Amino acid sequence: MSADLTGTYLTLDDGRPAVRFSRTYDHPVERVWQFVTDADELAHWFPSRAEIDPRPGGEITFSGDPNMADSKGRVLAVDAPRHLSFEWGGDELHFDLEALDGERTRFTLTNVLSEANTAARNGAGWEVCLAALETYANGSPTRGQAPWKEFYDGYVAAGVPSGAPVPGLD
């Protein structure tokens, strides 16, 4: 069985590689903003605990990810409740929220990659994380995990750049 891939590999206007995902949630933009900025909300789907000082230049402390050492990042931009971008593990994460009506929000995550060969690995990881966010946003417990290896294999088969070390496999 192959996984349904929802990410897109792209090259940004400035030449940097990225993977991008878009979802629509049946929640107002203010609620979805909490999913991406509140440490207790992030804990349901983001791979690290992230304590965010939500202002440009603010510090973010990442902890608890079994595949990454605890680290710090920096907030690059904030336009609450529509945009948050920050540094994480050498990459940039951009969260863009668009209110579609009073009750629905388009959520777009762009992972700007420090190296193109991390695209398949990171794309598979975001598939797993966003599946957990979908479950959580729908009010269900976030138990179990989407099949990371199937997503990874799917991205590699689709020609998405790969080759970066994969924690737990390399």
C-alpha positions in Angstrom: 0.0 0.0 0.0 1.4 3.4 -0.9 0.8 6.6 1.1 -1.2 9.5 -0.2 1.4 12.3 -0.5 0.1 15.8 0.1 3.3 17.8 0.1 4.9 19.7 -2.8 8.6 20.0 -3.3 9.4 23.5 -4.8 12.2 26.0 -5.3 11.4 29.4 -3.8 12.0 32.6 -5.8 15.3 33.1 -3.9 16.5 29.6 -5.0 16.0 27.8 -1.7 14.4 24.4 -1.7 11.2 23.8 0.3 8.3 21.5 0.9 4.8 22.9 1.3 1.6 21.5 2.7 -1.9 23.0 2.8 -4.9 21.9 4.8 -8.3 23.3 5.6 -9.6 23.2 9.1 -13.2 23.6 10.3 -12.1 26.2 12.9 -11.8 30.0 12.9 -8.4 31.4 12.2 -7.9 32.4 15.8 -8.3 28.7 16.9 -5.8 27.4 14.2 -3.4 30.2 15.4 -3.4 28.5 18.8 -2.5 25.2 17.2 0.7 26.8 15.8 1.7 29.1 18.7 0.7 27.6 22.0 3.1 25.1 23.4 0.4 22.9 24.9 -1.4 22.8 21.5 1.8 22.2 19.6 2.5 19.2 21.9 -0.4 17.3 20.2 1.3 17.4 16.7 4.7 19.1 16.5 7.7 16.9 16.9 9.4 19.0 19.6 7.9 20.9 22.5 8.2 24.5 21.4 8.1 27.4 23.8 7.7 30.5 21.7 8.3 34.1 22.5 5.9 35.3 19.8 7.6 38.5 18.6 10.1 39.1 15.8 13.5 38.1 17.2 11.9 36.2 20.0 13.5 33.0 21.2 12.0 29.5 20.8 13.1 26.6 22.9 12.7 23.2 21.4 12.9 20.1 23.6 11.7 16.5 23.9 12.2 15.4 20.2 13.8 11.9 20.3 15.5 12.6 17.0 17.0 16.0 17.7 19.0 17.5 20.6 17.2 20.3 22.5 17.9 23.5 20.8 16.9 27.2 20.4 15.5 29.0 17.4 14.5 32.6 16.6 11.2 34.0 15.5 11.6 35.6 12.0 8.2 37.2 11.5 4.8 37.4 13.2 1.5 38.8 11.9 -1.0 37.3 14.4 -3.2 35.4 13.6 -2.1 35.0 10.0 1.6 34.3 9.8 4.4 32.9 12.0 7.9 32.0 10.7 10.9 30.8 12.7 14.2 29.0 12.5 14.3 25.3 13.6 17.2 23.0 13.3 18.8 24.9 10.4 15.6 25.2 8.5 12.8 27.8 8.4 9.2 27.0 9.1 6.5 29.3 7.8 2.9 29.0 8.9 0.3 31.0 6.9 -3.3 31.0 7.9 -6.2 32.3 5.8 -9.7 32.8 7.1 -12.0 31.2 4.5 -15.2 32.3 6.3 -16.0 32.6 9.9 -15.5 29.0 10.7 -12.9 27.6 8.4 -9.2 28.3 7.9 -6.7 27.4 5.2 -3.4 26.4 6.9 -0.2 26.3 4.8 3.1 25.1 6.2 6.3 25.8 4.2 9.5 24.1 5.4 12.3 26.0 3.8 15.2 23.5 3.7 18.8 24.1 4.5 19.7 21.2 2.2 17.6 19.9 -0.7 18.4 16.3 0.2 16.3 16.6 3.3 13.1 17.1 1.3 11.8 13.5 1.3 12.7 12.9 4.9 11.1 16.1 6.1 8.2 15.8 3.8 7.4 12.3 5.3 7.8 13.8 8.8 5.4 16.6 8.1 2.9 14.1 6.7 2.9 12.3 10.1 2.7 15.5 12.1 -0.1 17.0 10.0 -2.0 13.7 10.3 -1.8 14.1 14.1 -2.9 17.7 13.8 -5.9 16.7 11.7 -6.9 14.1 14.3 -6.4 16.6 17.1 -8.3 19.4 15.3 -11.2 17.0 14.8 -11.4 16.4 18.5 -10.0 12.9 18.5 -7.2 11.6 20.7 -3.9 11.7 18.9 -2.9 8.1 19.4 -1.1 5.9 16.9 1.0 7.3 14.1 0.8 7.6 10.3 3.2 5.4 8.4 6.4 7.6 8.1 8.4 5.0 6.1 5.6 4.7 3.5 5.5 8.4 3.1 9.3 8.6 2.8 9.4 5.8 0.2 6.6 7.6 -1.7 8.5 10.8 -1.8 11.7 9.1 -2.9 9.8 7.2 -5.6 8.3 10.5 -6.8 11.8 11.9 -7.3 11.8 14.3 -4.3 15.4 14.9 -3.3 16.6 12.5 -0.6 19.8 11.1 0.8 20.0 13.0 4.1 20.6 10.8 7.2 17.3 9.5 8.7 17.4 9.2 12.5 16.7 5.6 13.6 17.4 4.2 10.1 21.0 5.4 9.4 
